[in-house]
Amino acid sequence: MKRYFKNLIIALLGRNPYQEELDELREKYEKAGENARSLRDMYYDAVERWEQARKEVKQLQVLTENLRERIREIRGFTAK
């Protein structure tokens, strides 16, 4: 009850008794937004790197198959 009257008097004087708490929450909200943007950027970067790695693996698989084929051809020539 005492807190109610204290806040009422402060409000009647034109000040927001919850302004400090509101400012703190606004700061936390903005920081959470920045963190979300940062996480989103990190996610897109990771996806991009993952796609690049998949392309490189595909190229290495093709190269490996080409080398295997050449080895088979060379073995075929030497066996004759």
C-alpha atoms as one frame of an Amber mdcrd trajectory, in Angstrom:
protein
   0.000   0.000   0.000   2.864   2.321   0.880   4.476   1.655  -2.516   1.197
   2.397  -4.275   0.928   5.860  -2.727   4.604   6.554  -3.358   4.200   5.691
  -7.035   0.970   7.693  -7.202   2.669  10.805  -5.845   5.600  10.395  -8.211
   3.170   9.969 -11.129   1.221  13.070 -10.098   4.492  15.034 -10.113   4.883
  14.067 -13.787   7.534  11.405 -13.480   7.174   7.770 -14.492   7.940   5.616
 -11.433   8.763   2.695 -13.722  10.975   4.610 -16.155  14.197   3.089 -14.823
  12.833  -0.442 -15.192  11.443   0.436 -18.643  14.840   1.771 -19.767  16.563
  -1.387 -18.516  14.094  -3.611 -20.369  14.429  -1.510 -23.537  18.214  -1.900
 -23.367  17.879  -5.668 -22.928  15.410  -5.803 -25.826  17.780  -3.911 -28.134
  20.670  -6.140 -27.099  18.553  -9.232 -27.806  17.793  -7.807 -31.258  21.483
  -7.268 -31.935  22.230 -10.812 -30.787  19.499 -12.186 -33.056  20.924 -10.296
 -36.047  24.402 -11.533 -35.212  23.177 -15.126 -34.934  21.321 -14.816 -38.236
  24.457 -13.514 -39.950  26.522 -16.327 -38.442  23.916 -18.859 -39.622  23.978
 -17.545 -43.203  27.776 -17.589 -43.153  27.782 -21.193 -41.908  25.297 -22.248
 -44.597  27.415 -20.566 -47.260  30.555 -22.310 -46.016  28.682 -25.626 -45.864
  27.588 -25.273 -49.490  31.131 -24.395 -50.530  32.475 -27.446 -48.677  29.885
 -29.663 -50.385  31.012 -28.363 -53.798  34.644 -29.054 -52.908  33.800 -32.586
 -51.741  31.936 -33.188 -55.000  34.971 -32.017 -56.999  37.262 -34.258 -54.965
  34.959 -37.226 -55.537  35.050 -36.603 -59.293  38.834 -36.306 -59.180  39.109
 -39.558 -57.210  36.927 -41.390 -59.728  39.012 -40.010 -62.615  42.200 -41.184
 -60.928  40.730 -44.629 -60.301  39.734 -44.884 -63.944  43.227 -43.900 -65.078
  44.756 -46.488 -62.725  42.437 -49.138 -64.198  43.466 -48.103 -67.707  47.173
 -48.221 -66.815  46.782 -51.638 -65.194  44.930 -52.797 -68.290  47.813 -51.764
 -70.536  50.466 -53.390 -68.372  48.532 -56.649 -68.023  48.405 -57.183 -71.809
